[in-house]
Amino acid sequence: MKFPVFKTKIPNLSKKFNLTDPEQTKEYFQLKAGREIEKLREYLKENTFVAYFLGKKNSGKGTYSKMFAEIVAPDRIDHFSIGDMVRGVDEELKDEEKKKKLISYLEKNYRGPYSLEEIIYSLEHRSTKELLPTELILVLAKREMEKREKKTIFIDGFPRELDQVGLSLFFRDLIGHRDDPDVFVLIDVPNTVIDERIKWRRVCPKCNTPRNLKLLPTKEVIFEDGQFHLICDNCKVKMVKKEGDEFGIEPIKERLEKEGYLMEKALQLYGIPKILLRNSIPVSMAKDYIDDYEITPEYYYEVQNGKVVIREKPWIFKDDEGVESYSLLPQPVVVSFIKQLVEVLNL
């Protein structure tokens, strides 16, 4: 499965942007999608919609949805992660008072093939490898939405099973969005990109800020014990590798295949508009479709006079079909998202 290449290049425009700079990023979006952003802002003053983000693990669902919200209307959009919701329930179960309130809510609202006792047991003894029952996810999401003012909702992590694809289309009935449009946002990212994101990921042991030694370094890098290490910009401590990251996508290959299959099935559904976001572009097409500053750089390091110097070059890799490609920074992908959404909503 490979989505069409989206063109963000504006003819005869020589201006370049540093997309790591927040002010330049704002100017970039204004130039590349300013008219569409204004249309969406006007629409969101009186209207809402529900967007379901489908993509493989580490495909950028959270990154793209949060960047879209920040650029368009942060006060009118809620990003909602099913994974974060379930982890929140895990914490509630450790507090007796919160646990009682949770059980009380489930008694009144849960409907499904499992008893309430079985449901509580599955929550308290769940394995991260096993998905919770669909009916439970729905009622927990309903509870979460009842805490919030009605806004446009970006749902990340649902559906996760084929039986949930159809149910997700009725999800709006649970959260009071009966008349709002549904949109599937499907994200195509090559496995090579996901593999590198995992293998080179580094995390601050104090504040848990994530970075990437190859793709997103910190301001300071040191050379120690024959290796380069990122120093957290916030805590000024050495960032560490998560256990198992050195294996890349190997431990999650089965999950990636399943998520790819799920997207293929979602593509075939009638009655719901789809936005197709693509993270990569063949090197042979890049010159005509994108600007060079929109390409993900690959960072490498040299030691000069005892100090580490950070270098960069365009990251070239082979996609799932073996085609030499560039990975795109989040900003051009979000430009594609904005422009496609305006068309989907007929603005």
C-alpha positions in Angstrom: 0.0 0.0 0.0 1.4 3.3 -1.1 -0.5 6.6 -1.0 -0.2 9.4 -3.7 2.6 11.9 -3.4 1.3 15.3 -2.2 2.8 18.5 -3.7 3.7 21.2 -1.2 6.2 23.1 -3.5 5.2 26.6 -4.6 6.5 27.5 -8.0 9.1 30.3 -8.2 9.3 30.6 -4.4 12.9 30.9 -3.3 12.4 31.6 0.4 13.6 28.8 2.8 12.4 28.1 6.3 14.1 26.6 9.3 11.3 24.3 10.5 13.0 23.8 13.9 12.2 27.5 14.6 8.6 28.0 15.9 8.3 31.5 14.4 9.5 30.4 11.0 7.2 27.4 11.2 4.2 29.6 11.7 5.3 31.7 8.6 5.8 28.5 6.7 2.2 27.3 7.3 0.8 30.7 6.6 2.6 30.8 3.2 1.8 27.2 2.2 -1.7 26.8 3.6 -2.8 30.1 5.0 -6.1 30.3 3.1 -7.1 26.8 4.1 -6.2 27.4 7.7 -8.5 30.4 7.8 -11.4 28.3 6.3 -10.9 25.6 9.0 -10.8 28.2 11.8 -14.1 29.7 10.6 -15.6 26.2 10.3 -14.5 25.2 13.8 -16.1 28.3 15.4 -19.5 26.7 15.0 -18.8 23.1 13.9 -16.9 20.0 14.9 -15.9 16.7 13.4 -14.4 13.4 14.6 -11.1 12.1 13.0 -9.8 8.6 13.5 -6.1 8.3 13.0 -5.0 5.0 11.6 -1.3 4.1 11.1 1.4 1.8 12.2 3.0 2.1 15.6 5.4 5.1 15.6 4.0 6.4 12.3 3.5 9.9 13.7 -0.2 9.9 14.6 0.3 11.9 17.7 2.8 14.3 16.1 0.6 15.1 13.1 -2.6 15.6 15.1 -1.0 17.8 17.8 0.8 19.9 15.2 -2.5 20.4 13.2 -4.3 21.5 16.4 -1.5 23.9 17.4 -1.5 25.5 13.9 -5.3 25.6 13.3 -7.2 26.0 16.5 -5.8 24.6 19.7 -8.8 25.7 21.8 -11.3 23.8 19.5 -9.5 20.5 19.1 -8.8 17.7 21.6 -6.3 15.0 20.8 -7.4 11.8 22.4 -5.2 8.7 22.7 -6.8 5.4 23.5 -3.4 4.2 24.8 -3.1 7.1 27.2 -6.7 6.5 28.4 -6.0 2.9 29.2 -2.8 3.7 31.0 -4.9 6.3 33.0 -7.3 3.5 34.0 -4.3 1.5 35.2 -3.4 4.3 37.6 -7.1 4.6 38.8 -7.2 0.9 39.8 -4.3 1.5 42.2 -6.4 4.1 44.1 -9.4 2.5 46.1 -11.6 5.6 45.9 -11.0 6.1 42.1 -11.5 2.3 41.6 -14.9 2.4 43.2 -16.0 5.3 41.0 -14.8 3.5 37.9 -16.7 0.3 38.8 -19.8 2.4 39.6 -19.6 4.0 36.1 -19.1 0.6 34.4 -22.1 -0.9 36.3 -24.3 1.8 34.8 -22.9 2.0 31.3 -21.0 -1.1 30.3 -22.8 -3.5 27.9 -21.0 -6.5 26.5 -20.4 -10.3 26.4 -18.2 -10.3 29.5 -19.3 -10.0 33.1 -18.3 -6.9 35.1 -16.1 -9.1 37.3 -14.3 -10.4 34.1 -13.9 -6.9 32.8 -12.3 -5.7 36.1 -10.0 -8.7 36.2 -8.9 -8.1 32.6 -8.1 -4.5 33.5 -6.1 -5.4 36.6 -4.2 -8.3 34.9 -4.0 -7.1 31.4 -1.0 -7.9 29.2 0.2 -5.2 26.8 0.1 -7.8 24.1 -3.6 -8.4 24.4 -6.2 -5.9 23.4 -9.1 -5.1 25.8 -12.7 -5.9 24.6 -14.1 -3.4 22.1 -17.2 -2.8 24.3 -15.0 -1.8 27.2 -12.9 0.6 25.1 -16.1 2.2 23.9 -17.5 2.8 27.3 -14.2 4.1 28.7 -14.0 6.5 25.8 -17.5 7.6 26.4 -16.6 8.3 30.1 -13.5 10.3 28.9 -15.5 12.4 26.5 -18.2 13.2 29.2 -15.4 15.0 31.1 -14.8 17.4 28.2 -16.5 20.2 26.5 -17.7 19.2 23.0 -14.9 19.9 20.6 -13.5 18.4 17.4 -11.9 15.1 18.5 -8.8 13.5 17.1 -8.9 9.8 18.2 -5.5 8.1 18.1 -5.4 4.3 18.6 -9.0 3.3 17.6 -10.0 1.2 15.8 -7.3 -1.5 16.5 -9.2 -4.6 15.3 -11.3 -5.3 12.2 -14.4 -5.6 14.2 -13.8 -2.1 15.6 -13.7 -0.5 12.2 -17.4 -0.6 11.8 -18.1 0.2 15.4 -15.9 3.2 15.3 -18.2 4.8 12.7 -20.9 4.8 15.4 -18.5 6.2 18.0 -19.9 9.7 17.6 -23.3 8.5 19.0 -21.5 7.8 22.3 -19.9 11.1 22.6 -22.6 13.5 21.4 -21.3 14.1 17.9 -24.3 12.6 16.1 -24.4 15.2 13.3 -20.7 15.7 12.9 -18.7 14.4 10.0 -16.5 11.4 10.5 -13.0 11.3 8.8 -10.4 8.5 8.6 -6.9 9.9 8.6 -4.7 7.1 7.2 -0.9 7.4 7.5 1.6 5.6 5.3 5.1 5.4 6.7 7.7 2.9 5.4 8.9 0.3 7.9 12.5 1.5 7.4 11.5 4.9 8.9 9.7 3.3 11.9 12.8 1.0 12.4 15.2 3.9 12.5 12.9 5.9 14.8 13.0 3.0 17.3 16.7 2.0 17.0 18.1 5.5 17.5 15.5 6.7 20.0 16.9 8.2 23.2 15.0 9.3 26.3 15.9 11.5 29.2 15.9 9.4 32.4 14.6 12.4 34.4 11.9 14.2 32.3 11.2 11.4 29.7 11.7 13.8 26.8 12.3 11.7 23.7 15.0 12.5 21.0 16.7 10.6 18.3 20.4 10.3 17.8 20.1 10.0 14.1 17.0 12.1 13.3 16.4 14.6 16.1 19.4 15.4 18.3 19.6 17.7 21.2 21.7 20.9 21.2 24.6 19.2 23.0 26.2 15.9 22.1 29.2 14.3 23.9 31.6 11.5 22.9 32.1 9.0 25.7 33.2 5.3 25.9 33.6 5.2 22.2 30.0 6.4 21.5 28.1 9.6 20.9 25.5 10.6 23.6 22.7 13.2 23.5 22.5 15.5 26.5 18.9 16.5 27.5 18.2 20.1 26.7 16.0 20.4 29.8 17.8 18.4 32.5 21.4 18.5 31.1 21.8 14.7 31.7 22.8 12.0 29.4 19.9 10.5 27.5 19.5 6.7 27.4 18.3 4.0 25.1 15.1 2.1 26.0 15.6 -1.6 26.6 14.9 -3.5 23.4 15.2 -0.5 21.1 18.3 -1.9 19.4 16.0 -4.6 17.8 14.0 -1.9 15.9 10.8 -3.2 14.5 11.7 -6.9 14.8 9.6 -7.5 18.0 6.6 -5.7 16.6 6.6 -7.0 13.0 3.4 -8.9 13.5 1.6 -5.8 14.9 2.9 -3.7 12.0 1.5 -6.2 9.4 -1.9 -6.2 11.2 -2.1 -2.4 11.3 -1.2 -2.3 7.6 -3.9 -4.8 6.8 -6.4 -2.7 9.0 -5.6 0.4 6.9 -6.2 -1.5 3.7 -9.6 -2.6 4.9 -10.4 1.0 6.0 -9.6 2.2 2.6 -12.3 0.0 1.2 -15.1 1.4 3.4 -17.9 3.3 1.8 -19.6 6.4 3.3 -16.7 7.9 5.2 -14.1 10.3 3.7 -10.5 9.5 3.9 -7.4 11.7 4.2 -4.2 10.0 3.0 -1.0 11.2 4.6 2.3 10.0 3.2 5.6 10.4 5.1 8.0 9.6 2.2 8.7 10.6 -1.4 10.9 9.0 -4.0 14.2 10.8 -4.5 13.4 11.0 -8.3 10.2 13.0 -7.6 11.4 15.3 -4.8 12.6 18.2 -6.9 9.2 18.8 -8.4 7.0 18.1 -5.4 8.8 19.5 -2.2 11.3 22.0 -1.1 14.7 20.6 0.2 14.2 22.0 3.7 11.1 19.8 4.1 13.2 16.7 3.9 14.1 14.9 7.1 17.9 15.4 7.7 20.1 12.6 8.9 22.5 13.7 11.6 26.0 12.5 12.1 28.9 13.5 14.4 32.6 14.3 14.3 35.0 15.1 17.1 37.1 18.2 16.5 39.5 19.5 19.1 37.9 17.5 21.7 34.4 18.8 20.9 31.5 17.1 19.1 30.4 18.8 15.9 26.9 18.0 14.6 26.6 17.5 10.8 23.6 16.8 8.7 22.6 15.6 5.2 19.4 14.5 3.5 18.3 11.1 4.8 18.0 8.7 1.9 16.6 5.2 2.5 14.8 2.4 0.5 11.1 2.3 1.1 9.0 -0.9 1.4 9.2 -1.4 -2.3 12.9 -0.8 -2.5 12.6 2.7 -4.0 15.2 5.3 -2.9 13.3 7.8 -0.9 13.4 10.8 1.4 11.4 11.0 4.6 9.5 14.2 5.2 9.5 16.4 8.2 6.1 16.6 10.0 5.3 20.1 8.6 4.7 19.2 4.9 2.7 16.2 6.0 0.5 18.5 8.1 0.1 20.9 5.1 -1.2 17.9 3.1 -3.6 17.1 6.0 -4.9 20.7 6.1 -5.5 21.0 2.4 -7.2 17.5 2.1 -9.4 18.3 5.1 -10.7 21.5 3.5 -11.7 19.4 0.5 -13.3 16.7 2.6 -15.4 19.2 4.5 -16.3 21.1 1.3 -15.1 24.4 2.7 
